[in-house]
Amino acid sequence: MRKSLLLSGMLVCYYLPASAQIKAITGSGIDSNAVRPSVVRLPEVVVTALGIKREKRLLTYAQQEVKGASLTDAGQGNIENALAGKVAGVQVTNSSGMPGSSVRITIRGIHSLVGESQPLFVIDGIPMDNSEAGNPDNALFAGGTVNRAGDIDPNIIESITVLKGAAAAALYGASAARGALVITTKNGVGLVTKNGVGPGSAGGPVLHFSSSYSFENPILPRFQDKFAQGLDSVYIDGNRGALTPYSWGPLIDTLTVGGIPVKKRDNVKDFFTTGHTTDNNVTVSGFSDRGQYVASYSYRKTDGTEPSTYYSRHSFFVKYAATLLQGLTLTTQFTYVHSDNHRLPEGEGMENPLWTVYTAPISWNPLPDVRPDGTQQVYWAAHNNPYWLVNNAGLDDKTDRILPVVNFSYHPLSWLTVTERLGADMYANTTGFHENKGIVSGYPDGRIWSRTNEFQQFNNDLIVEARKEMGPQLFVDVLAGNNILSRYSNTNFIQGTGLSIPSFYNIGNAGNISSTYADYQQRKVGFYAQGILEYRKMITLNLTGRYDGSSVLSRDRQFYPYGSASAGFVFTRALGMTGSSLLNFGKFRLSYSVVGNDNVQPYSLSNPYTHYSVGNISFPVNGLNGYQLTTTYGFPLKNEALKEFEAGLETLFFQNRISLDLTYFNRKSTDLLTPGTPFAPGTGFSSASLNAGDMDNKGIEAVLGFTPIRTRKFTWDLTVNYSRIRNKVTRLAPGVNAIPLAGFVHPGIFAFAGQAYGVIYGNAFLRDSATGKLLLSDKGYPQIARDNSVIGNVTPDWTGGLTSTITWKSFRISIVLDHRDGGKVLNLDNHYLFNYGTAEGTAARGTTRVFDGIIQSTGRQNRTPVALTQNYYQKIFPLADESSVEDGSYLKLRQASVGYNITSSLLKGRGVKELMLTVTATNFILHKKYSGSDPEVSLAGSGNGQGISSFNVPSNHSIIVGLKAEL
């Protein structure tokens, strides 16, 4: 974009970013002989903690900024997905391909054993809740729900600043101990000035319009398509009422019934459909010398690849800023979101249609789904017909949310600012589930439940900041503030079982009704201060301190202090290299920080009574109610402590054509809060809330920026990021060897002392301790070890991403690559599919194999070929949990986009200032070793037990066609 400014007899013409030519103006015009081409590095301004804007040179810690335009270009409904592959040290995991599925994001690894490890979300200085309500039926058996970051409309975002380290987020307090995503929304001036209009005159109203339509198709796992339903190569005809879950029948290509060939079906492909997403936004903005405004409305609707599933979101945003008096500015904004999500169950429960879709024999026709007598048509008595489930089971989730913000900023002196900021986050979430009579599950007579979550959070900050040049060489910035955060929430759950009338999903239609109610209140008070001292724009010292009090901790330990010290040294300025054509800028950073954290739910100190239940039976029973004392004992709790050392290097080379940012960090988390820690049953409690663990995270981050080509008409920008994080759980409570995070007793995801967080624990094939080779039976088959052990780790060895953007005349081409190297996935699909005979690997039945191992009884190398029989695939291979552990590495083409900006000359006189057409493809390249749909999967949703797949809805690849216009 080209801009021109007239400054003191000089015309500065520049192409953003920062390529400038300076020309002298004489009485007869511009002196062409006085042209001095140069590159001017304009001061970069970023949004830091508390929403305060600072020049980047003053920062003494690692951060990375993502512009809002790249979020909308990604075409993702959840902004967390749009960050994937773009920020070093940030790992994003999408739980499934279900519309409205949750997303988990972590910065610099895991920070808590069982508490929250995701970063704090902040919108225009106000903290925002990003929790996932979860599924009352347990994520393992029913899948996840949407997390609240899915409510954020990418269309209103100007930028996201990722504060990675503890020093960067220390002012935010305990919630930002795990990092922060600082979101800045658009304003009227920002939207208008991109067309060359600047403050000081009236601008607007300007109308911005964008619309896109996309097609999504699932990335399906592969299955064997050779063998029909049956056992021991004998056909069992499920189409004529015979029941068996297995596909160990004969080859289907030569199979006939009554002389008629049996038709081969692809039940997986037939079940899924093409998904569709529409995304429309209208924004109006403008400004004058007294104020500015922006108003935005967006509607996004996704119809999923599973039949009947969808997610829709209405988003309304308005922001107005006005100068009330000399030096006094008022900014108000209001966000309203309504979302509606219909989903089918996922996971291990029989209510999940994928149980049958993935295990169904290729010879079985599931349609029609109902027999003449009204019962389901099934091929196995313990499985539901998937099409029957689509019409007779499902979960509905609705949310209404508002986020109001009022901000007063007063400048009594040119160097002094007083800010009063009040904001809230309030929503009501209603989730309901139904399953009809006749379902194959623990409730054959049907069931309905409804849950309502109400959440209110109020945040108030009073900030006083003084910024002043103390002479030509010294700059001082001092800030002090007070924060009060109050949080209120309640949950009302009611369940009814035994429906009297089929398909009538009203709680009054249930024969047995039970309900629970929970109410939570929490308050935090903090006092904080920051001092920044800069000498000769070369040496910067930054000190922060905070004193917090939290209601969730023990009375004698509710208040705790912490802080940080960091420094930056611009060595190129000290060495007189500012004008160097080789190294334009260089800075060292050092920081050390200590941050407290109250990462535990309210009332973890108490021992309340809870509603009693046994299996599927919940009280009241026969008119009698029942409660029991909690099985978790609440010990006195103090705050967690996080200590982090960080060192970094920032450089710019060759007139800002190459940039390199390197960071090393070492983070130690101690006294980690662990409610539900296993406890000696002899005490009368099976678990306890303790400060029960320590954890280390250390790693390196690198961000390389490179502009290989930059001319007037052609620009090519490349950004590469890399991160490598090593985690270790260094301590658990005395007598506690491991803490379960997700899954089963085995296999499952656990935190073990002395191991990396998130190891996979289960049984393995028997191996020789010296060589690691398989110990085989006398017949030459693998054997299962008796004892369980660690059989994998879900944490990747390293992650990286590449973003490439080419601008040529009116064309813009961009790609985003995302790579994860290492890390395992517990693929429970295969555990079942090999047993049933539908896994792709079972197509090798009847062949022979020589296992590389040692015959246990003789100690000799095995050379005996053995047959891969039904017995091997059912009773040997899948019974070892190790066989379900797969490599989670991947290389993804997250995004490939081509845009064309129709020139203003073609639009002249048509009332359109700008018009851009885009075509974007997502996930069309997925290189993996994983046998399932996508190794980026998590049945636990955004929870801590990552790395499990069990009949999740597969990920999608999509084509998005978009149009953007400015009127």
N, C-alpha and C positions, 0 to 999 in steps of 0.2 A: 504494500500500500504506500502510495507516495503522498507526502505532505510537505507544505512550505510554510515557513515562518519568517516574518520581517522583524529583525532584531537589530536596532542601533546601526542602521546602514549596511547591514549584511543580510543576504538572503540565504537561508539554510534550507536546502532541499535534501530530503532524506527518504530512503526506502526502509520501512520497518522490517527487521530491527536494525537500527543504528548505523546504516551505511550512509554517510553524509558527504555532500560537497558544499564547500563554503565559497561564495562568490561575492566580490565587492560590487557595490552599487555606486555608479558615478552619475554625474548629471545627465549624461547621454544614455544611461541605461546600465546594463550589467557588463562589467569589464571581463570579457572572456579570457584575457591573458592573466587575470588574477585568480584563476581557478586553482584551488589547492585541494585535490581529492584527499579525503581522509576518512577514517572510521572512528566515530565517536561512540564511546561506551556510555549510553545513557544510564543514570542511576536506576537500579532495579529496586522496586518496592514490593515487599511481601507481607502477608498478613500473619502475625505471630500470635502468641498466647493472648487471651482476653480480647481478640479481634483488633489488636493494635498494629498499625502499619509501621514498618521500619525499613530503612534502606538495607539492602542485603549485606552490604559491607560491615554493618554493625552486628551481624549474627555471629555467634560463637559456638554454634551447634549445627547438627545436620538437619536439613529440611529439604523437601522437594515439592514443587508446585505443579499442579495439573490444571490446565485451562478448561473452562466449561465447554468450549467448542468441541474438545476431544471427547467429552463425555456424551454429548448428543450424537456425535459422529459414530460412536460405538453402537448405537441403536439398542442399548440395554435398558430395561425398565428399572433395574436396581443399580444405583450408582456404584456400588461396590464391585459389581461385575465389570463395569466400565474402567476400573482402575487396574485390572489384571494385566500384568506384563509391563506396566508403565513406571513403577516406582521401586527402586532398590530397597530390599529389606521388608517388602510388603508381600504377604502371601494371601491370595484370594481363592476360596473354595466354594463353588456352587454346589448345593446339596443334590440337586437332581434337575431333570428337564421339565418337571411339573410347573405349570404357570403359577407364579407367586411363590416359588420355592425360596427358601432362606439361603443367605450367603454368609460365609464366615470370613472375616478379615483379621489378620494379626500383623503386628509390626514388631520386628526383631524377635520373633519366636513367641514362646509360651511364657506367661508371667505368673500364673496361678495354678495350683494343683487341681482344685475343683471349682474355683470361682471364675469370674469374668477375665478373659485374656484379650478381648477385643478392645480397640481404641475408643476413646471418648469422641463422640460426634458433637461438634459445636457449629451452630448456624448463627452468623452475625453476632458472635459473642455469647450466645445462650446455649447451654448444654441441652442435648436432645437424647431421648431414650432410644436405644437400638436393641432392645431385648426381643427375644422370641418367646411368645407365650407357651409354645410347645403343645404337644398332643397329649391329652389326659390318658390315652391308651398306650402311651410310651412310644417314643420314636422308633425303637427297635421293632415294634409290632405294628405300627401304624404310620410311620414317617413323620416329617416335620411340618411346620407351618411357616408363614412369612415372618421375616424379621422387620422391625420398624424402619430400618433404613430404606426399605422398599417404598415408603411413603414419600420420599423426597423426589421431586420432579427435577430431572436434569436440566430442563429448559430454563430454570430460574437461576442457575448457578453461574457465577462469574469465574470462580476459581476454587480449587481445593488445595490447601497447604497441608502437607503431611509432616507433622512434628514427630520425629522418630524417637529421639532420646529423652531421658528423664529431665535433662537440663532444659530442653526445648519446651517441655510441658509443665515444669515445676510450679508455675504460677497457678495452674488450674487445680492443683491439689491432687488428692488421692485418686480421683477418677481418671486422671491423665497419666498415672504411673505406667500405664501400658501403651502410651502414645496418644496422639490426638489427630483427628481429621477436622481441620478448621475450614468451614465452608463459608464463602463470601457470596452473597446473592447479588444479582444485577441491580443497577440503579438507572435512573433516567438519563443522566449525563453520559454514562458509559455506553449506553446503546446508541445515543445520538452522535457522539463525537467521532465514532468510527467513520462517519461520512464527511469528516472534516469540519464540523461545527464545533466550536469550543465554548466554554463557559463565558459568561459576560453578556450574552444576548439570549433571546428566547429561542428555544429549539423544540420542534415537534408541534403537535403530536405526530409520532412516527408509528406506523403499524408494521409489526413483524408477524409473518405467518409461516408456519412450517407444517408439513404433512408427510407422512411416510406410510408405506404398506409393505409388509414382509410376508414371506412364505417360509415356514419352518418344517423341516423333515427330520425324523429321529435318526440318530446314529445307532443302529441296531447291533446287538451282539450277533455272533454267528452260531448256528446250531447244525447238528447232523440232519441230513435230509434223505437218508437212504433206508432206514429201518422203521418198520411199522410197529403198532401197538402189539404187545405180547410178552411172553416169557420163554426163555430158552429156545428162541427162533420159531416159536409156535404162535400163530396169529390169534389175537383175542379181539373180537369185533365190538368196539365201543359204540359203533353206530346202531347196533341192534340190541343194546341194553347190557352187554357184558361189561364188567367193571374191573379195571386194573390200572394202576398209575404208571405202569412201566412201558417203555418202548424198546423192549428186547425181542421184538418179533422178527419176522423174515424180511428180506429185501422187498421193498414196495414195488419196484419196477416190474416184477413178475408175479405180483400177488393178485389173485382174482377171488371173487365170492360169487358163486353161482354162475361162473363163466364170464363175469363182468369184472374188468380190471378195477382195482381199488384206486380211487383218485388221490393223488398226492396233494396235500395242502400246505400252504405257508401261513399257519395260524398267527405267527408273530407279525408278519407284514400286513396281513389282512386286518388285524385288530387296530393298528395305529393308523392315524389319518394325517393329512397335511395340516399343520397349524397355520394360523393367520394372526397378524398383529397390525392394528391401526394405531397411529400415534399422531395426534393433531394438537397444535399449539397456536394461540393468538396472543400477542403481546402488544400493548400500547405504552409508549413512553414519551417523555418530554421534560423540559426544564425551562426555567427563567432565572433572572438574577436573584430571585427570592426563594426558589425551591426547585424541586425535581420530583418526578413521580414515575412509577412503572406499575402496570397491572397486567397480569398474565393468567390465562386459563388453558389447561391442558386436559385432554382425554386420551387415555391409552387403554386398549382392549386387546387381550390375547386369548385366542381360542387354542387350546392345547392339542398336542398330538394324541393324547388319550381321549377317547370319546367323552363328551359332555363337560370336560374340564375347561375352566377359563379363569382369567384374572382381569379385572378392570379397575381403573383409578381415575377419579376426577380430582383435579388439583387447581385451586384458585389461590393466587398470590397477589398482594398489593403492597406497595411500599411508597411512602411519601416523606420527604424531608423538606423542612422549611426553616428559614431564618426568622425567629420570632422577634428578637431584639438584637441590638449590636452585640455580637459575640455569643449569642445564645441560639443554638440550633436544636430543633426537635426532629427526630426521625421515628416514624411509626411504621410498623409493618404487620401484616396479618396473613397467615397461611391456613387454608382449610383443605383437608384431603378426605375423600371418601373412597374406600376400596372395597371390592367385592370379589371373593375368591371361592370357586367351587372346585374341589379336588377329590380324587379317589384315594383310598388308603394305599400306602406303600409299606414295604418291610415284610416282617415274618408272619403277620396275621393272615388268616384265611380270607379276610375281607378284601385283600389285595388281588385285583384281577390278574396281575402279572404272574402270580403263583401258577395259575392255570395256563396262561398264554405261553409262558416259557417252558412248561413241562408237558404241555399237551402233545399227544402223538400226532405225527404228520398224516396219519390215516383217519383221524377223528374230525368230523364236521360238527362244530359247536352250534350251528344254526339249523332250525330255530332253537332258541335258548329255553323254551318251555314245552313240555310234553302236553299231549291232549288233556291229561288229568290236572294240569296246572302246576305240576312240580317242575323243578329244574331238569334240563337235559344235561347229564354229566357222564363222564367216562370213568369217574372214580368217586366213590361215596364220600371221600374226605376232602374233595375240592369243589369249589363253586364254578358255575359257568361264567366266564368273564363278561359276556353280554348281559346276563341276568344281573350281575353286580352293578353294571353301569346304570341300570334302571332301578335298582333296589337298594343301593347303598351309596353313601357319599358324605362329604364334610363341606359345610358352608361357613365361611369366615367373612365377617363384615367389620369394618373399622371406620369410625368418624373421628377426625383429629384436627385440633386447632393449635397453632403456634403464634401467639401474639407477642410483639416486642415493642417496648417504648424506650427510647434512648434520648436523654438530654445531654447536650455537650455545651459547656460554658467556658469561654475564653476571657476571663477578666483582664488578663495581661497577654501580650503576644507570645510569651513563653510558658504560660500556665494554662492547663486544661483540667476542668472538673467534669467528670462523666458520671451520670446516674443512669443505670441500665436495668430495666425490669423486664423479665420475660417469663413465659410459661410454656409448658408442653402438656396438653391434656387430650386424652383420647378414651373412647369407649370401644371395646372390642368384643364382639359376640361370635362365638363359635358353636356350631351345632352339628351333630352327627346322627345318622339314622341307618339302620339295617333292618330289612323287612323280615317278616315271618318266613320260614323255610330256608334261611341262610345256613350254610355249613360253617358253624363257628361255636364259640362257647355259649352263645345265646340263640339257640335255634328258633325260639318263639319271638325273636326280634328285640330290638333295643333302640332307644333314643337317648341322647344326652345333650345338654346345653350348658355352656359356660359363658359368663360375662365377666370381663376384666375392665375395671375402671382405673385410670391412672391420671394423676395430677402431679406436676412438678413445677415449682415456682423458684425462680432464681433472681437474686438481686445483687448487683455489684455497684459499689461506690468507689470511684477511682479518681485519685488526684495525681496528675503528672506534670512535671516541670522539665522542659527541654530548653537548653540555653547554651549559646556559644560563649564560653568564658575566655574571650580573646581569640586571636587568629588560629591558635593551635590546639585548643582544648574545647571539647564538647561534653556536656553533662546531661544525662537523662535520668531523673529520679521519679519513681512511681510508688504509691502506697494505696492500698485498697482494703475493702472489707467485702466478704461474700457470705450470703445466707442462702442455703439451698434446702428447701422443704419438699418432701416427697410423700404422697399419699396414694395408696392403691388398695383395691379390694377385689376379691374373686368370689363369684357365686356359681356353684356347680350343682346341677340337678340331673339325675339319671333315672330312667324308667325302663324296666325290662318286662317282657311278656306282653306283646301287643294283642289286644282283644280283636281289633279289626285290622286286617292286613293293609299296608300302604297308607294308613292314617297316622301321620307322625305328629301326634299331639301327646303331651305328657299325661293328659287325663286318660289316654287310651292304654296306658301301661298298667300292669297288674301289681308291680312292685316298684316303689319310688323311694329314692334316697337322695339326700342333698348335703352339701357342705358349704360353709361360708368362711372366708378368711379376710382379715383386715390388717393392713400394714401402714405404719407411719414411721418416718425417718427424717432426721434433721441434721444438717452439718453447718457449722459456722467456721469461717476462716478469716484470718488477717494475713495480708501478704505485702511484700515490698520488693522492689527491684531497683538496682542502681547500675547505670551504664556510664563508663568513662572512656572517652576516645581521645587519644593524643595524636595530633598531626595526621589524622585519617590513616593511621598506621598501626597503632596499638589500641586494642579495645579490651576492657575489663568489664565483666558482667557478673553481678552478684544478685541472687534471689533468696528470699526467705519466706517461709509460711508457717503459721501456727494454726492447726486445725483442731476442731472438736467434733466428735461423731457420736450420735446417740446409740449406735449399734454395738459399741464396745463397752467394756466394764466401766463402772462409774469412776474408779480410781485410775483408769487408763484411757479416758475418753479424749484427752487433749495430748497432742504430740507435735513437736516442731520438726522442720526439715528445711533444706535449702540446696543451693547449688552455687558453684563458682566456675566461671569459664573465661577464656581469654582468646583473642585473635590477634595475629601478627601478620600484617601485609608486608612481606619481605621484599616484594618488588619495589615498593615505595622507599624502603630503607636503603635498597641497593641502587636507587636512581634508575630503575628499569621501566618506569611508567610508559615511556615513549618507545620502548623496544619493539621491533617488528617481530621478534621471536616469542618472547614471553611477555605478554601484556599485563598479566595480573597473577599474583600468587599469594596465598594466605594459608598460614597454619592455624589450626584450632585445637584447643585443649579444654576439657571440661570434666568436672567431677560433681556428682549430685547425689543427694540422699532424698528419697521421696517416701512418705508414709502412705499407707493404703488401708482402707477399712472394707476390704473385699469380702463381705459376708452379709447375708440377708438379715433383716430385722428379727428380733426375738430369738436369735440363736443362743442367747444366754439362758433362756427359760426352758422349762420342762412341761409343756402343755399336754392336755388330753386331746386325743385325735379320734376321729370316727372309726369304729372297728369294722373290719371286714376279713373274711376268710375266703381266699380264692375269688370266685365270681360272685360270692354271696356277701352282700353288704347289709348291715343293720339299718333300719329296723327289720326284724323277722318275727312274724306272727304277732305284730303289735308291740314287740319289745325292742327298745333301742339299746345301743351298746357303744361305749367309749373305752379307750384304753390309754394308759399313760404312754407318752412318746417313748420310743426305744432309743432315742438319741439324747444323751446327757449334755447339758450346756455348761462347759467350764468357763471360768473368767477368761476373757479374750482381750488381747491388746492388738495394736495395729501391726500390719506387715511392714517391712522395711525393704526398700529397693535401693541399692547402691550401684552407681554406674560411672565408669570412666570411659571417656570418649576422646579420640584424637583424629584430626582430619586435615586434609590438604585440598585446597581449591586452586585451580590454575586456569588461565586462558592463554592460548597460543595463536600466533599468526593472525594478528588483527582480529581476534575473537572468533576465528574460524574453528578452533578446537578448544573444547573445555573438558576438564577432568576433575572429578570430585571423588576423593578416596576417604573412607571412614573406617576406623577400627573401634569397636566397643567391647566392653567387658562388664556385664551386668550380673549382680548377685542379689537374689531375693531371699530374705530370711523371715522366719516366724510366719510362714504362709498359713493362712486361715483355712482349715479343712473341716467343715461340718460333715458329719457322716463318716468319720474315721472309724474303722473297725475297732471294737473294744471288747474286753473280756466279758463274756456273757454272765459270769458269776457275779458281776456287780448288779445285775438286774437290767442292764442296758446293753444293746448289741453294738452301739456306735456312740461317738462323742464328738462334740465340736471343740477343736483344739487349735493352737498355733503349732502345727505338727510337721512342718517341712521347710527345707531350703532348696534352692534351685539356682543354677548358673546358666547364663546365656552369654556367649561371646561370638563375635563374628566380624566380617568385613563387608563393606558395601562399596560399590564403584559405579559411577555414572559418567559415561563418556559421550560428549556431544561433538559432532563433526559436520561441517558444511563443505562437502567436496566441491560443489559448484555454486557460485553465486554471481549472477549477472543481472542485468536489468530485466530480462524476460524469463530467466530460468534460475530456479533455486532448488537445491537438493539438501535437505537436512536429515541427519541421522542421529539417533540417541540410543545408546546401548546401556543397559543396567545389569548388574551382577551382584548377588549376595550369597554369602556362605555363613550359616549360623550353626553353632554347635551347642546343644543343650544337654544338661545333666541334672537329674534329681539327686542332690547330694545328701539329703537327710529326710527321713520320715519319723513319725512318732515311735518311741521305744516299743518294741514288740510288733510293730506294723511293718510287714515286708512289702506290701503293695496296696495301692488304692485302685479299685475298678472304676473305669471311666465310661465304658460302653461295651455292649455285647453280652456274652454269657460268661459263666465261670471259666469255660474254655470252649471255643476260642473267644477272646475278647481283647479290648484295648485297656492297658493298665499303666499306672505310674509306679515304677519300681525304684527303690533306693539304689543308687549306683548306676542307673541306666538312663538313657535319654527318655524324655517325657513322651508317652504315647507308644509304648512297645506292644507288639502283638504276642499274646501269651496263649499257649495251647500245646497239644501233643504233636510230636514230630516222628518221622521215620527213624528207626533205630540205626545208629551210626557208630563206627569205630572211633573211640575217643582220640586216638593217635593220628589217624589219617583223615578222618571226616567222611570216609566212604560208607555207603550203605552196608549194614549187616543183614545178609539175606538168609532166607530159610533154605533148607536142604533142597527144595524144589526150585530155588532161584528167584523167589518173590521177595519184595521189601516187607519189613516187619514194623509194627507200631511200637514206639517206646512207651513204657508204662508211666513214666513221670512227665508232667508238663514242664515246659521251658519257654524261654523267650525265642520266638521264631521269626521276628521281624520288627521293623521300626517304621512308623508312618512318616517320620520327618525326612524331607528331601535332603540330599547332600548339598545341593546348591540350586538356586533359581536364577533365571535371567530373562531379559526381554529386549526386543529391538523395535524401535519405531522409526519408520522411514517416511518422509514427506517430500514429494516433488511438486513444485509449482511451475507451470510453464504456460505463459500467457494466461488464458482463462481456465486452464485445466489444473486440477489438484488431485494428486494420486497419493494415497497413504496406505501403509500396511503396519500391522502390529503383530509381532511374533512373541510367543510366550513359551518358555521352556522350564521344565522341572526335571532335575536329574536325581534319580534315586527316590527313596521312600517307598514303602510297601502299601498295598491295599489288601484288606481281608475280603476276598470275593466269596461271600457265602452263597451266591447263586450257584457256583460250580459245585459246592458241597452237595447240593441237592440234585443238580442236573446230571451229574455223573451217576448218581444212584438211579435216577429215573431213566437214563439212557438217551437224553436229548442234547447233552453237551456235545459240542463239535468234536472234542477229543474221542468220544465213544464211537465215532465212525471207523476207528482203527480196529474195532473188535474183529477177532478172528485172525489177526496178524500175530507175529511173534516179535519178541524183543529180548535182547541180552542186557540185563541191568548191570551197570557199572558198580560193582561192589564186591564184598567179601562174603563167602559162605561162612556163617557164624560157627558152625560146628567143626569146620576143618581149618579155617583161617586162610583159605586159598582164594585167589582171584576167581570170580565167577565167569564161566564161559558157556553156561547152559541157557539156550533160548527157551523162553516160556511164552505160552499163549496169553494174549490179552482177552480174557473171557469176561462174561457177565459177572462172574464171581469176583474177578479182580476189580472191576469198575464199581462194584457195589460194596464189597466187604474188605477191600484193602486200600485202594487209592483214596477215596473220599473220606475214609475214617481217620486219616491223619490230617489234623488241622493245617499242617504245613502245606498240603496240596492246595489249599484255598488262598495261600499267600502269594501275591503276584507283584511284579515290578510296576510301580506307579509312575515311572518316567513318561514324559510326553513332550512333544513339540507341536504347538498349535499355531495355526494362522488365525489369531483371534479376530482380525479384522482386515479386510482389503477393500478400499473405497476409491471410487473415481467420481470426481465432481467437475461440473462445468458451470462457470459463472458467465451467464449471458451478458454481453457487454452493454454498457449504458447507451451506446449509440443506437443499438437495436431497440432499446426500451424507451428512447426519448419520445416524449409526447404521449406516452401510454399510461402515465401515472405510476409507473413502477420504477423504483430506484435501483433495485438489485433483485436478481433472480438466479438461483442456483439449483441445478439438478444433480442428484447423486445416486449412485448405485453402490451398495455395500454388500459384501459377502462375509459371513462369520463362520468360523470353525470348519472351513472347507478342506483344510489340511490338518489332519490329526495323526501324527506318527506316534505309535505306541506299541508296547509289547503286551499290554493288558488284554485279556481275552474278552472282557466285557465291553460295554458301550464306551465308557470314558473313565480313565483313572482319577479324574477330578470329580470325586463323588463323596458324599457323606450322608449316610442314613440318619446320623444324629443331628442333622440340620446345622445350626450355628453353635451347637454345644461343643464340649471339650473332647468327646470321644470320636475324633475324626478317623477316616480311613476305613470305614465299613461300607460295603455294598451288599444289599439283600433285596432284590426285586425293586430297585429304584426305577423311576421313570427315566429312560435314556436321555442323554443330552441331545441337543439339536444343532443342525447347521441351517443357516438361513440366507435368503436373498432379500435385501431391503431396498426399495425404490423410494427416494425422498425428493421433496421440493421445498425450497426456502425462498421466501419473497419478502421484500421490504417496500412498503408503499408510502 
